[in-house]
Amino acid sequence: DQQVKQNSPSLSVQEGRISILNCDYTNSMFDYFLWYKKYPAEGPTFLISISSIKDKNEDGRFTVFLNKSAKHLSLHIVPSQPGDSAVYFCAAGTDSWGKLQFGAGTQVVVTP
Amino acid sequence: NAGVTQTPKFQVLKTGQSMTLQCAQDMNHNSMYWYRQDPGMGLRLIYYSASEGTTDKGEVPNGYNVSRLNKREFSLRLESAAPSQTSVYFCASSEVGGLETQYFGPGTRLLVL
């Protein structure tokens, strides 16, 4: 039973435009959310996180928004660059459980 | 620092064969994890070790065993491989366990025929 869902398997965006990646979760106990980025033949690397006490966290070109009432988070990349072409995984967890559940990932392709 | 290393990078097994996937980290992390990645399924936790000497089951532990050999090393064993275990396996580590950043190895691609 997947508790973290990324319903868009792929996203194509032009260089310089905004990329918006979406993630939905079903477990209201989740209180910490992360985004990981993965290039082919490499392991995932941490990108940005947000705790449930916030609704926005920003790091350079990357911003994560959390809507707890809708159990929804999104990752905005502005502006998108060719090096952003990768698979992005959303992950969620609870302090009491101490482990993460991952979504299926969204493949982002940034075109020139 | 090499971070998290995994061996082998790629392996082909026949059904019923056994093998051990090796993982080591040089960041002095307490917690280590084994995940598998399958198309459309994301990363699923197989086993984890919160600290040296402890191991616990994750979401999909059936068909696997693990050993936390010391603080650095965490191995995953397939006793009798099945085609359903064809996957990419990732090892990860984190400083204390819990929700902070996990650092991943490059993965082992396993094909079971």
Backbone of each chain as ProteinMPNN parsed JSONL, in Angstrom:
{"seq_chain_A": "DQQVKQNSPSLSVQEGRISILNCDYTNSMFDYFLWYKKYPAEGPTFLISISSIKDKNEDGRFTVFLNKSAKHLSLHIVPSQPGDSAVYFCAAGTDSWGKLQFGAGTQVVVTP", "coords_chain_A": {"N_chain_A": [[0.842, -1.189, 0.0], [0.939, 1.914, -1.167], [1.852, 4.798, 0.4], [2.822, 7.191, -0.323], [2.55, 9.092, -3.125], [3.422, 9.777, -6.444], [2.003, 11.016, -9.05], [2.596, 11.75, -11.625], [4.515, 10.34, -13.956], [6.387, 11.44, -15.65], [7.865, 14.522, -16.833], [8.198, 17.192, -19.003], [10.045, 20.077, -19.678], [10.816, 23.395, -20.746], [14.071, 24.835, -20.932], [14.841, 27.34, -18.57], [12.227, 27.776, -17.857], [9.615, 27.169, -15.354], [9.643, 24.238, -13.36], [7.298, 22.061, -12.01], [6.749, 19.735, -9.613], [4.713, 17.222, -8.294], [3.379, 15.699, -5.301], [1.567, 13.408, -3.407], [0.239, 12.313, -0.277], [-0.979, 9.792, 1.989], [-0.936, 9.184, 4.669], [-1.649, 10.725, 7.576], [0.004, 10.992, 9.687], [2.568, 11.494, 8.887], [5.317, 13.647, 9.253], [7.511, 14.805, 8.216], [9.158, 15.693, 5.264], [10.837, 14.962, 2.23], [12.77, 15.657, -0.702], [14.45, 13.864, -3.18], [16.995, 13.576, -5.636], [17.846, 11.864, -8.612], [20.313, 10.734, -10.764], [20.942, 8.784, -13.774], [22.388, 5.565, -13.196], [23.433, 6.279, -10.774], [23.246, 6.736, -7.165], [20.373, 8.034, -5.307], [20.361, 11.505, -4.357], [20.131, 13.823, -1.693], [17.925, 16.604, -1.834], [16.122, 18.71, -0.902], [14.216, 19.539, 2.054], [11.277, 19.526, 4.219], [9.586, 20.282, 7.207], [6.583, 19.432, 9.027], [5.737, 21.645, 10.403], [6.113, 23.809, 8.896], [5.144, 25.616, 5.881], [6.498, 26.165, 3.65], [9.678, 25.892, 2.113], [12.804, 27.068, 1.077], [15.548, 26.825, -1.161], [17.856, 28.195, -2.875], [17.332, 27.695, -6.254], [15.313, 25.947, -5.765], [12.196, 25.203, -4.333], [10.077, 23.994, -1.843], [6.72, 23.285, -1.231], [4.22, 22.793, 1.212], [1.068, 21.467, 1.795], [-0.808, 20.711, 4.267], [-3.475, 20.143, 4.881], [-4.49, 19.25, 2.494], [-2.886, 17.119, 2.138], [-0.597, 17.244, 0.468], [2.332, 17.916, -1.367], [4.662, 19.984, -3.138], [7.303, 20.488, -5.475], [9.129, 23.146, -6.66], [11.08, 24.227, -9.336], [13.018, 26.792, -10.302], [14.947, 28.976, -12.282], [14.468, 26.277, -14.619], [17.125, 24.076, -15.512], [19.332, 22.443, -17.873], [20.89, 20.541, -16.458], [19.167, 19.761, -14.501], [17.725, 17.67, -15.382], [16.595, 14.633, -14.479], [15.566, 11.942, -12.265], [13.123, 12.55, -9.827], [12.447, 11.946, -6.506], [9.928, 11.88, -4.103], [9.718, 11.782, -0.572], [8.576, 10.627, 2.618], [8.095, 10.694, 6.193], [7.795, 9.753, 9.707], [8.674, 10.983, 12.913], [8.376, 9.178, 14.982], [8.431, 6.73, 13.762], [10.714, 6.676, 12.22], [11.642, 5.934, 9.706], [11.72, 6.181, 6.111], [9.218, 6.62, 3.569], [9.0, 6.228, 0.101], [7.989, 7.873, -2.931], [7.069, 6.9, -6.326], [8.578, 8.285, -8.135], [9.405, 10.957, -10.448], [10.261, 11.549, -13.723], [12.172, 14.071, -14.949], [12.672, 16.055, -17.773], [14.621, 18.467, -19.148], [14.473, 20.628, -21.752], [16.389, 22.278, -24.348]], "CA_chain_A": [[0.0, 0.0, 0.0], [1.81, 3.081, -1.273], [1.338, 5.939, 1.147], [3.364, 8.387, -0.958], [2.263, 8.896, -4.548], [3.769, 10.762, -7.447], [1.121, 10.537, -10.115], [3.133, 12.071, -12.949], [5.787, 9.626, -14.116], [7.365, 12.211, -16.403], [7.584, 15.942, -17.018], [9.119, 17.836, -19.926], [9.959, 21.519, -19.497], [11.858, 24.115, -21.475], [15.111, 25.514, -20.151], [14.465, 28.686, -18.149], [10.858, 27.799, -17.33], [9.432, 26.557, -14.043], [9.226, 22.834, -13.246], [6.496, 21.818, -10.802], [6.575, 18.312, -9.37], [3.7, 17.039, -7.264], [3.459, 14.5, -4.467], [0.441, 13.281, -2.48], [0.433, 11.27, 0.722], [-2.238, 9.382, 2.613], [-0.765, 9.004, 6.106], [-1.646, 12.037, 8.235], [1.042, 11.001, 10.732], [3.837, 11.959, 8.33], [5.609, 15.001, 9.701], [8.755, 15.282, 7.613], [9.081, 15.38, 3.84], [12.1, 15.236, 1.556], [12.906, 15.396, -2.135], [15.733, 13.347, -3.612], [17.236, 13.656, -7.078], [18.645, 10.711, -9.023], [20.805, 10.613, -12.14], [21.133, 7.384, -14.173], [23.551, 4.815, -12.712], [23.907, 6.829, -9.503], [22.264, 6.688, -6.097], [19.679, 9.291, -5.051], [21.011, 12.48, -3.482], [19.192, 14.699, -1.005], [17.765, 17.894, -2.489], [15.507, 19.687, -0.008], [13.252, 18.931, 2.968], [10.376, 20.42, 4.933], [8.872, 19.65, 8.308], [5.152, 19.737, 8.987], [5.427, 22.923, 11.065], [6.276, 24.867, 7.891], [4.422, 25.373, 4.637], [7.376, 26.492, 2.522], [11.11, 25.937, 2.366], [13.454, 27.499, -0.145], [17.0, 26.667, -1.216], [18.287, 28.572, -4.211], [16.293, 27.561, -7.286], [14.369, 24.903, -5.357], [11.267, 25.547, -3.264], [9.08, 22.959, -1.562], [5.497, 23.78, -0.601], [3.47, 21.733, 1.885], [-0.333, 21.751, 2.122], [-1.141, 19.577, 5.15], [-4.9, 19.815, 4.826], [-4.702, 18.489, 1.262], [-1.873, 16.048, 2.116], [0.026, 17.453, -0.828], [3.494, 18.795, -1.439], [5.157, 20.203, -4.495], [8.666, 21.004, -5.629], [9.251, 24.089, -7.77], [12.45, 24.494, -9.768], [12.98, 28.006, -11.121], [14.556, 28.463, -13.587], [14.947, 24.927, -14.911], [18.372, 24.018, -16.276], [19.541, 21.09, -18.427], [21.422, 19.667, -15.408], [18.074, 19.319, -13.628], [17.142, 16.46, -15.967], [16.86, 13.547, -13.525], [14.358, 11.441, -11.609], [12.926, 13.17, -8.527], [11.644, 11.142, -5.593], [9.358, 12.463, -2.904], [9.772, 10.83, 0.541], [7.912, 11.125, 3.826], [8.282, 9.857, 7.366], [7.388, 10.287, 11.009], [9.736, 10.865, 13.918], [8.173, 7.994, 15.823], [8.742, 5.533, 12.972], [12.123, 6.807, 11.917], [12.019, 5.448, 8.389], [11.102, 6.951, 5.033], [8.507, 5.98, 2.458], [9.299, 6.956, -1.121], [7.1, 7.783, -4.075], [7.599, 6.154, -7.476], [9.504, 9.125, -8.88], [9.01, 11.689, -11.652], [11.388, 11.806, -14.625], [12.133, 15.433, -15.508], [13.543, 16.318, -18.913], [14.683, 19.901, -19.455], [14.896, 20.759, -23.151], [16.949, 23.61, -24.655]], "C_chain_A": [[0.881, 1.244, 0.0], [1.174, 4.27, -0.597], [1.861, 7.261, 0.586], [3.242, 8.181, -2.466], [2.724, 10.087, -5.382], [3.063, 10.329, -8.717], [1.601, 10.878, -11.51], [4.464, 11.365, -13.115], [6.831, 10.444, -14.862], [6.876, 13.646, -16.591], [8.635, 16.495, -17.961], [8.935, 19.346, -19.81], [11.088, 22.184, -20.269], [12.829, 24.772, -20.51], [14.66, 26.937, -19.832], [13.068, 28.782, -17.571], [10.807, 27.141, -15.951], [9.042, 25.087, -14.188], [8.45, 22.701, -11.947], [6.244, 20.328, -10.687], [5.648, 18.143, -8.173], [3.83, 15.706, -6.546], [2.264, 14.519, -3.511], [0.725, 12.165, -1.478], [-0.886, 10.98, 1.427], [-2.147, 9.296, 4.136], [-0.646, 10.362, 6.793], [-0.609, 12.126, 9.356], [2.391, 11.482, 10.196], [4.094, 13.385, 8.779], [6.924, 15.544, 9.149], [8.786, 14.792, 6.182], [10.381, 15.799, 3.16], [11.933, 15.007, 0.058], [14.34, 14.938, -2.394], [15.788, 13.42, -5.127], [18.132, 12.489, -7.465], [18.999, 10.797, -10.502], [20.968, 9.141, -12.474], [22.441, 6.812, -13.638], [24.178, 5.431, -11.463], [22.845, 6.62, -8.438], [21.564, 8.022, -5.941], [20.507, 10.2, -4.154], [19.959, 13.43, -2.93], [19.141, 16.063, -1.687], [17.26, 18.949, -1.501], [14.489, 18.981, 0.875], [12.35, 19.989, 3.583], [9.719, 19.649, 6.068], [7.434, 20.139, 8.321], [4.791, 21.044, 9.69], [5.582, 24.092, 10.091], [5.371, 24.587, 6.702], [5.273, 25.691, 3.41], [8.825, 26.421, 2.987], [11.829, 26.177, 1.045], [14.957, 27.278, -0.046], [17.443, 26.954, -2.639], [17.141, 28.482, -5.203], [15.169, 26.606, -6.897], [13.512, 25.371, -4.186], [10.287, 24.398, -3.083], [7.929, 23.616, -0.803], [4.745, 22.595, 0.007], [2.064, 22.226, 2.218], [-0.847, 20.571, 2.937], [-2.609, 19.19, 5.034], [-5.218, 18.987, 3.584], [-3.783, 17.285, 1.169], [-1.132, 16.078, 0.776], [1.277, 18.299, -0.667], [3.96, 18.901, -2.874], [6.561, 20.76, -4.421], [8.676, 21.906, -6.858], [10.731, 24.302, -8.07], [12.396, 25.682, -10.726], [14.342, 28.697, -11.122], [15.11, 27.062, -13.797], [16.182, 24.989, -15.795], [18.559, 22.598, -16.81], [20.068, 20.097, -17.39], [20.375, 19.189, -14.427], [17.38, 18.074, -14.177], [17.559, 15.257, -15.123], [15.512, 12.982, -13.082], [14.29, 12.04, -10.207], [11.984, 12.305, -7.7], [11.18, 12.0, -4.426], [9.424, 11.392, -1.805], [9.135, 11.465, 1.767], [8.145, 10.169, 4.975], [7.73, 10.512, 8.608], [8.535, 10.075, 11.992], [9.606, 9.583, 14.708], [8.551, 6.717, 15.08], [10.206, 5.513, 12.556], [12.567, 6.258, 10.577], [11.248, 6.248, 7.343], [10.315, 6.06, 4.092], [8.693, 6.869, 1.236], [8.168, 6.818, -2.122], [7.813, 7.098, -5.231], [8.557, 6.974, -8.328], [8.869, 9.802, -10.085], [10.264, 11.974, -12.46], [11.219, 13.199, -15.215], [13.137, 15.537, -16.648], [13.474, 17.81, -19.221], [15.269, 20.049, -20.861], [15.398, 22.169, -23.431], [15.914, 24.516, -25.33]], "O_chain_A": [[1.488, 1.593, 1.012], [0.084, 4.702, -0.974], [1.393, 8.33, 0.978], [3.768, 7.212, -3.013], [2.447, 11.242, -5.06], [3.484, 9.381, -9.38], [1.07, 10.353, -12.488], [5.447, 11.748, -12.481], [8.027, 10.185, -14.734], [5.684, 13.945, -16.523], [9.831, 16.294, -17.748], [7.809, 19.842, -19.839], [12.17, 21.619, -20.429], [12.456, 25.205, -19.419], [14.161, 27.651, -20.702], [12.745, 29.745, -16.875], [11.808, 26.629, -15.45], [8.217, 24.734, -15.031], [8.895, 23.175, -10.901], [5.606, 19.727, -11.552], [5.783, 18.837, -7.165], [4.322, 14.722, -7.1], [1.988, 15.539, -2.88], [1.385, 11.181, -1.812], [-1.789, 11.817, 1.457], [-3.17, 9.332, 4.82], [0.345, 11.068, 6.61], [-0.371, 13.201, 9.907], [3.268, 11.842, 10.981], [3.208, 14.236, 8.702], [7.391, 16.606, 9.561], [8.484, 13.632, 5.904], [10.95, 16.846, 3.468], [11.062, 14.255, -0.379], [15.302, 15.529, -1.904], [14.766, 13.336, -5.809], [19.07, 12.156, -6.74], [18.131, 10.913, -11.368], [21.117, 8.32, -11.569], [23.47, 7.488, -13.628], [25.326, 5.134, -11.134], [21.683, 6.36, -8.754], [22.083, 9.045, -6.387], [21.258, 9.73, -3.3], [19.011, 13.794, -3.626], [20.173, 16.614, -2.072], [17.915, 19.971, -1.297], [13.955, 17.939, 0.494], [12.616, 21.187, 3.486], [9.339, 18.49, 5.899], [7.109, 21.148, 7.694], [3.654, 21.504, 9.585], [5.229, 25.226, 10.414], [4.889, 23.468, 6.526], [4.832, 25.512, 2.274], [9.158, 26.83, 4.1], [11.503, 25.568, 0.026], [15.566, 27.506, 0.999], [17.413, 26.076, -3.501], [16.1, 29.114, -5.02], [14.185, 26.474, -7.624], [14.024, 25.868, -3.182], [9.732, 23.888, -4.056], [8.135, 24.39, 0.132], [4.645, 21.532, -0.604], [1.895, 23.273, 2.844], [-1.27, 19.557, 2.381], [-2.937, 18.005, 5.086], [-6.101, 18.13, 3.61], [-3.883, 16.505, 0.222], [-1.056, 15.079, 0.06], [1.284, 19.279, 0.078], [3.693, 18.035, -3.706], [6.953, 21.407, -3.45], [8.287, 21.495, -7.951], [11.532, 24.528, -7.163], [11.814, 25.601, -11.808], [14.861, 28.987, -10.045], [16.127, 26.706, -13.203], [16.286, 25.822, -16.695], [18.002, 21.652, -16.255], [19.718, 18.918, -17.445], [20.646, 18.312, -13.607], [16.534, 17.489, -13.501], [18.738, 14.91, -15.064], [14.457, 13.479, -13.474], [15.284, 12.039, -9.481], [10.879, 11.974, -8.129], [11.96, 12.752, -3.841], [9.207, 10.213, -2.085], [9.153, 12.685, 1.931], [8.367, 8.977, 4.767], [7.265, 11.652, 8.585], [9.273, 9.094, 11.898], [10.609, 8.965, 15.067], [8.947, 5.732, 15.702], [10.849, 4.463, 12.542], [13.768, 6.129, 10.337], [10.254, 6.906, 7.652], [10.679, 4.91, 3.843], [8.564, 8.091, 1.311], [7.477, 5.8, -2.169], [8.993, 6.76, -5.141], [9.276, 6.417, -9.158], [7.916, 9.287, -10.67], [11.217, 12.567, -11.954], [10.235, 13.473, -15.902], [14.299, 15.158, -16.506], [12.406, 18.347, -19.516], [16.404, 19.651, -21.123], [14.915, 23.137, -22.845], [16.216, 25.664, -25.654]]}, "seq_chain_B": "NAGVTQTPKFQVLKTGQSMTLQCAQDMNHNSMYWYRQDPGMGLRLIYYSASEGTTDKGEVPNGYNVSRLNKREFSLRLESAAPSQTSVYFCASSEVGGLETQYFGPGTRLLVL", "coords_chain_B": {"N_chain_B": [[36.987, 11.043, 1.095], [34.998, 8.239, 0.41], [32.328, 7.902, 0.796], [29.388, 6.133, 0.505], [29.854, 2.883, -0.499], [29.245, 0.232, -2.81], [29.321, -3.209, -3.659], [28.743, -6.06, -5.777], [28.708, -4.029, -8.85], [27.058, -4.939, -10.797], [25.219, -7.928, -11.354], [24.504, -11.209, -12.48], [22.329, -13.784, -11.806], [21.31, -17.233, -11.502], [18.095, -18.704, -11.008], [17.621, -19.765, -7.695], [20.27, -19.646, -6.946], [22.671, -18.254, -4.636], [23.721, -15.131, -3.159], [25.709, -12.415, -1.861], [25.297, -9.024, -1.253], [27.432, -6.335, -0.882], [28.052, -3.575, 1.318], [29.523, -0.561, 2.32], [30.343, 2.186, 4.467], [32.053, 5.263, 5.012], [31.615, 7.352, 6.73], [31.212, 7.315, 9.391], [28.638, 6.797, 10.226], [25.723, 5.904, 12.109], [23.374, 4.551, 11.358], [22.137, 2.3, 8.891], [20.836, 1.233, 5.694], [18.953, -0.897, 3.478], [17.584, -0.747, 0.295], [15.298, -1.522, -2.381], [14.799, -0.792, -5.821], [12.243, -0.624, -8.062], [10.628, -0.438, -11.28], [8.076, 1.983, -11.381], [7.556, 1.692, -8.71], [9.126, 3.054, -6.951], [11.443, 3.543, -4.221], [11.862, 0.918, -2.005], [12.003, -0.102, 1.35], [14.054, -2.654, 2.536], [15.564, -3.876, 4.672], [16.831, -2.466, 7.716], [19.371, -0.989, 9.806], [19.577, 0.338, 12.818], [21.647, 0.848, 14.517], [24.978, -0.324, 15.24], [24.963, -3.794, 15.603], [22.235, -4.129, 15.667], [19.341, -5.026, 13.785], [16.492, -4.577, 11.655], [13.32, -5.407, 10.155], [12.1, -4.065, 7.066], [9.772, -2.789, 4.683], [9.674, -4.837, 2.692], [10.909, -7.528, 3.406], [10.993, -10.269, 2.839], [12.726, -13.133, 1.72], [15.232, -12.184, 1.987], [18.242, -11.672, 3.921], [20.17, -9.959, 6.436], [23.311, -8.597, 7.57], [24.878, -6.76, 10.028], [27.944, -6.109, 10.044], [29.902, -4.598, 11.266], [30.415, -1.202, 12.399], [30.812, 0.07, 9.971], [30.01, -1.633, 7.865], [27.375, -3.247, 6.074], [25.655, -5.915, 5.043], [23.709, -7.562, 2.49], [21.928, -10.481, 1.978], [20.904, -12.872, -0.394], [19.439, -15.84, -0.176], [18.296, -17.83, -1.805], [17.899, -17.077, -4.835], [15.244, -15.484, -6.671], [13.353, -14.814, -9.688], [11.69, -12.617, -9.142], [13.235, -11.033, -7.578], [14.831, -9.588, -9.169], [16.164, -6.485, -9.638], [17.177, -3.107, -8.779], [19.448, -2.489, -6.29], [19.911, -0.479, -3.489], [22.098, 0.778, -1.08], [22.124, 2.687, 1.912], [23.095, 5.281, 4.235], [22.834, 6.958, 7.414], [23.364, 9.577, 9.845], [22.302, 9.373, 12.508], [19.991, 8.019, 12.291], [16.46, 7.874, 11.665], [14.855, 10.736, 10.361], [16.58, 12.382, 9.075], [18.903, 13.385, 6.495], [19.632, 10.801, 4.236], [22.383, 9.059, 2.887], [23.194, 7.748, -0.18], [24.489, 4.797, -1.808], [25.923, 3.862, -5.053], [24.428, 1.817, -6.134], [23.43, -1.603, -6.917], [22.899, -3.536, -9.674], [20.816, -6.18, -10.197], [20.146, -9.175, -11.85], [18.008, -11.821, -12.108], [17.744, -14.902, -13.501]], "CA_chain_B": [[35.894, 10.172, 1.567], [34.279, 7.585, -0.669], [30.901, 7.934, 1.085], [28.805, 4.792, 0.572], [30.276, 2.067, -1.635], [28.529, -1.037, -2.961], [29.849, -4.188, -4.608], [29.235, -5.627, -7.1], [27.868, -3.058, -9.541], [26.104, -5.681, -11.622], [25.332, -9.367, -11.154], [23.478, -12.078, -13.051], [22.19, -15.034, -11.057], [20.265, -18.168, -11.908], [17.137, -18.992, -9.941], [18.093, -20.699, -6.691], [21.622, -19.323, -6.508], [22.748, -17.302, -3.524], [24.778, -14.132, -3.251], [25.721, -11.362, -0.849], [25.609, -7.674, -1.701], [28.228, -5.682, 0.153], [27.91, -2.135, 1.448], [30.373, 0.032, 3.36], [30.332, 3.65, 4.523], [33.203, 5.792, 5.751], [31.185, 8.615, 7.324], [30.987, 7.055, 10.812], [27.198, 6.845, 10.471], [25.195, 4.833, 12.946], [22.264, 3.826, 10.738], [22.316, 1.868, 7.507], [19.577, 0.786, 5.098], [18.929, -1.517, 2.164], [16.366, -0.504, -0.478], [15.24, -1.98, -3.759], [14.06, 0.108, -6.683], [11.601, -1.279, -9.191], [9.874, 0.533, -12.091], [6.732, 2.311, -10.911], [7.392, 1.398, -7.276], [9.996, 3.868, -6.112], [12.393, 2.842, -3.368], [11.19, 0.232, -0.899], [12.961, -0.497, 2.374], [14.115, -4.099, 2.758], [16.01, -4.002, 6.055], [17.663, -1.377, 8.173], [20.114, -1.208, 11.039], [19.607, 1.636, 13.492], [22.98, 1.005, 15.104], [25.767, -1.552, 15.177], [24.43, -4.873, 16.415], [20.772, -4.238, 15.557], [18.738, -4.999, 12.447], [15.03, -4.686, 11.68], [12.696, -5.56, 8.852], [11.405, -2.941, 6.461], [8.52, -3.105, 3.988], [9.73, -6.018, 1.825], [12.072, -8.309, 3.852], [10.943, -11.706, 2.517], [13.71, -13.616, 0.755], [16.505, -11.518, 2.255], [18.798, -11.575, 5.271], [21.183, -8.919, 6.509], [24.289, -8.659, 8.655], [25.627, -5.524, 10.314], [29.215, -6.729, 10.416], [30.527, -3.624, 12.174], [29.753, 0.082, 12.174], [31.011, 0.476, 8.584], [29.558, -2.548, 6.834], [26.021, -3.791, 6.186], [25.51, -6.752, 3.86], [22.379, -8.102, 2.176], [22.101, -11.811, 1.402], [19.813, -13.591, -1.032], [19.787, -17.256, 0.028], [17.842, -18.598, -2.963], [17.381, -15.983, -5.657], [14.066, -15.688, -7.505], [13.227, -13.749, -10.704], [11.039, -11.445, -8.553], [14.256, -10.235, -6.904], [15.489, -8.748, -10.169], [15.923, -5.125, -9.185], [18.369, -2.341, -8.439], [19.537, -2.434, -4.832], [20.662, 0.651, -2.97], [22.437, 0.871, 0.327], [22.18, 4.077, 2.355], [23.45, 5.448, 5.643], [22.544, 8.267, 7.993], [24.177, 9.768, 11.032], [21.714, 8.917, 13.766], [18.747, 7.311, 12.013], [15.338, 8.794, 11.677], [14.399, 11.375, 9.148], [17.536, 13.291, 8.444], [19.383, 12.979, 5.186], [20.286, 9.524, 4.007], [23.361, 9.106, 1.811], [23.037, 6.51, -0.935], [25.515, 4.266, -2.677], [25.6, 3.933, -6.48], [23.484, 0.768, -6.506], [23.81, -2.883, -7.528], [21.849, -4.023, -10.575], [20.761, -7.642, -10.102], [19.252, -9.859, -12.784], [17.841, -13.233, -11.766], [17.156, -15.593, -14.665]], "C_chain_B": [[35.149, 9.576, 0.405], [32.775, 7.649, -0.441], [30.381, 6.521, 1.29], [29.222, 4.032, -0.683], [29.524, 0.739, -1.62], [29.259, -1.932, -3.959], [28.94, -5.404, -4.617], [28.345, -4.552, -7.688], [26.755, -3.76, -10.312], [26.32, -7.166, -11.409], [24.177, -10.076, -11.847], [23.493, -13.382, -12.263], [21.181, -15.937, -11.737], [19.34, -18.392, -10.714], [17.703, -20.055, -8.996], [19.508, -20.428, -6.194], [21.569, -18.302, -5.359], [23.843, -16.275, -3.794], [24.626, -13.118, -2.127], [26.115, -10.055, -1.493], [26.308, -6.962, -0.541], [28.018, -4.178, 0.132], [28.833, -1.657, 2.566], [30.275, 1.546, 3.287], [31.49, 4.121, 5.399], [32.877, 7.114, 6.428], [30.9, 8.481, 8.818], [29.498, 7.162, 11.18], [26.74, 5.658, 11.296], [24.181, 3.958, 12.209], [22.565, 3.497, 9.285], [21.052, 1.184, 7.017], [19.842, 0.038, 3.796], [17.552, -1.269, 1.543], [16.454, -1.282, -1.795], [14.391, -0.997, -4.544], [13.544, -0.665, -7.881], [10.783, -0.254, -9.962], [8.47, 0.734, -11.534], [6.515, 2.113, -9.429], [8.246, 2.295, -6.392], [10.976, 3.012, -5.338], [11.62, 2.205, -2.212], [12.234, -0.316, 0.058], [12.893, -1.995, 2.612], [14.438, -4.379, 4.225], [16.747, -2.722, 6.432], [18.322, -1.76, 9.488], [20.268, 0.153, 11.71], [20.975, 1.906, 14.11], [23.692, -0.335, 15.005], [25.164, -2.59, 16.119], [22.925, -5.036, 16.361], [20.351, -4.228, 14.101], [17.231, -5.173, 12.594], [14.491, -4.777, 10.274], [12.077, -4.248, 8.395], [10.117, -3.408, 5.821], [8.526, -4.458, 3.293], [10.901, -6.93, 2.202], [12.116, -9.762, 3.371], [11.954, -12.077, 1.446], [15.095, -13.026, 0.972], [16.922, -11.705, 3.708], [19.883, -10.516, 5.252], [22.132, -9.209, 7.667], [24.927, -7.293, 8.808], [26.949, -5.989, 10.904], [29.969, -5.879, 11.43], [29.877, -2.288, 11.858], [29.795, 0.477, 10.704], [30.22, -0.355, 7.589], [28.188, -3.162, 7.119], [25.766, -4.596, 4.924], [24.092, -7.3, 3.743], [22.564, -9.434, 1.472], [20.798, -12.33, 0.818], [20.175, -15.065, -0.951], [19.426, -18.114, -1.183], [17.126, -17.618, -3.897], [16.19, -16.417, -6.515], [13.968, -14.561, -8.525], [12.573, -12.484, -10.154], [12.023, -10.541, -7.805], [15.138, -9.474, -7.889], [15.143, -7.298, -9.869], [17.252, -4.377, -9.132], [18.35, -2.141, -6.93], [20.43, -1.272, -4.404], [20.877, 0.491, -1.474], [22.5, 2.352, 0.693], [22.612, 4.119, 3.81], [23.027, 6.831, 6.101], [23.176, 8.332, 9.366], [23.571, 9.108, 12.267], [20.511, 8.013, 13.515], [17.603, 8.278, 12.125], [15.2, 9.479, 10.348], [15.427, 12.284, 8.489], [18.091, 12.638, 7.189], [20.035, 11.61, 5.205], [21.21, 9.682, 2.805], [23.366, 7.73, 1.132], [24.305, 6.114, -1.665], [25.052, 4.283, -4.123], [24.67, 2.825, -6.962], [24.15, -0.478, -7.065], [22.637, -3.331, -8.381], [21.903, -5.534, -10.602], [19.719, -8.198, -11.063], [19.208, -11.323, -12.401], [17.091, -13.921, -12.899], [16.423, -16.865, -14.239]], "O_chain_B": [[34.71, 10.296, -0.492], [32.009, 7.469, -1.388], [30.876, 5.792, 2.149], [28.972, 4.485, -1.799], [29.209, 0.198, -0.561], [29.755, -1.459, -4.982], [28.404, -5.764, -3.569], [27.329, -4.195, -7.091], [25.652, -3.233, -10.456], [27.458, -7.624, -11.295], [23.034, -9.619, -11.815], [24.542, -14.0, -12.081], [20.303, -15.469, -12.462], [19.755, -18.283, -9.56], [18.196, -21.097, -9.43], [19.902, -20.925, -5.139], [20.576, -17.605, -5.153], [24.772, -16.526, -4.562], [23.561, -12.984, -1.526], [27.126, -9.969, -2.189], [25.85, -6.982, 0.602], [27.83, -3.579, -0.926], [28.91, -2.276, 3.626], [30.142, 2.124, 2.209], [31.856, 3.478, 6.383], [33.777, 7.917, 6.675], [30.405, 9.418, 9.443], [29.147, 7.562, 12.29], [27.288, 4.559, 11.2], [24.141, 2.747, 12.422], [23.156, 4.29, 8.552], [20.289, 0.625, 7.805], [20.823, 0.302, 3.101], [16.514, -1.532, 2.15], [17.538, -1.647, -2.252], [13.415, -0.442, -4.039], [14.312, -1.282, -8.619], [10.288, 0.705, -9.37], [7.762, -0.232, -11.251], [5.413, 2.337, -8.929], [8.08, 2.278, -5.173], [11.302, 1.896, -5.743], [10.831, 2.864, -1.534], [13.223, -0.916, -0.361], [11.821, -2.547, 2.858], [13.67, -5.04, 4.925], [17.226, -1.99, 5.566], [17.913, -2.695, 10.177], [21.003, 1.014, 11.225], [21.404, 3.055, 14.212], [23.07, -1.359, 14.718], [24.888, -2.301, 17.283], [22.384, -5.976, 16.943], [20.928, -3.514, 13.282], [16.752, -5.823, 13.523], [15.106, -4.298, 9.322], [11.603, -3.44, 9.194], [9.445, -4.304, 6.333], [7.514, -5.158, 3.293], [11.813, -7.098, 1.393], [13.152, -10.418, 3.478], [12.038, -11.431, 0.402], [16.027, -13.332, 0.228], [16.089, -11.871, 4.599], [20.448, -10.205, 4.204], [21.812, -9.948, 8.599], [25.452, -6.731, 7.847], [27.06, -6.231, 12.106], [30.601, -6.406, 12.346], [28.888, -2.242, 11.126], [28.886, 1.162, 10.234], [29.795, 0.17, 6.56], [27.883, -3.545, 8.248], [25.669, -4.022, 3.839], [23.382, -7.476, 4.733], [23.282, -9.513, 0.475], [19.738, -12.245, 1.438], [21.128, -15.498, -1.598], [20.171, -19.025, -1.544], [15.928, -17.368, -3.77], [16.13, -17.542, -7.011], [14.449, -13.458, -8.264], [12.858, -11.388, -10.637], [11.683, -9.415, -7.443], [16.082, -8.795, -7.487], [13.97, -6.924, -9.847], [18.311, -4.943, -9.406], [17.358, -1.679, -6.366], [21.548, -1.11, -4.893], [19.975, 0.124, -0.721], [22.888, 3.179, -0.132], [22.511, 3.125, 4.529], [22.879, 7.753, 5.299], [23.486, 7.31, 9.978], [24.251, 8.374, 12.984], [20.058, 7.317, 14.425], [17.767, 9.388, 12.631], [15.409, 8.858, 9.306], [15.153, 12.885, 7.45], [17.782, 11.489, 6.873], [20.865, 11.301, 6.059], [20.868, 10.35, 1.829], [23.522, 6.697, 1.783], [25.092, 6.962, -2.085], [23.918, 4.672, -4.404], [24.173, 2.886, -8.087], [25.256, -0.434, -7.604], [21.521, -3.488, -7.886], [22.918, -6.114, -10.987], [18.57, -7.757, -11.087], [20.239, -11.996, -12.371], [15.954, -13.571, -13.214], [15.87, -17.571, -15.083]]}, "name": "protein", "num_of_chains": 2, "seq": "DQQVKQNSPSLSVQEGRISILNCDYTNSMFDYFLWYKKYPAEGPTFLISISSIKDKNEDGRFTVFLNKSAKHLSLHIVPSQPGDSAVYFCAAGTDSWGKLQFGAGTQVVVTPNAGVTQTPKFQVLKTGQSMTLQCAQDMNHNSMYWYRQDPGMGLRLIYYSASEGTTDKGEVPNGYNVSRLNKREFSLRLESAAPSQTSVYFCASSEVGGLETQYFGPGTRLLVL"}
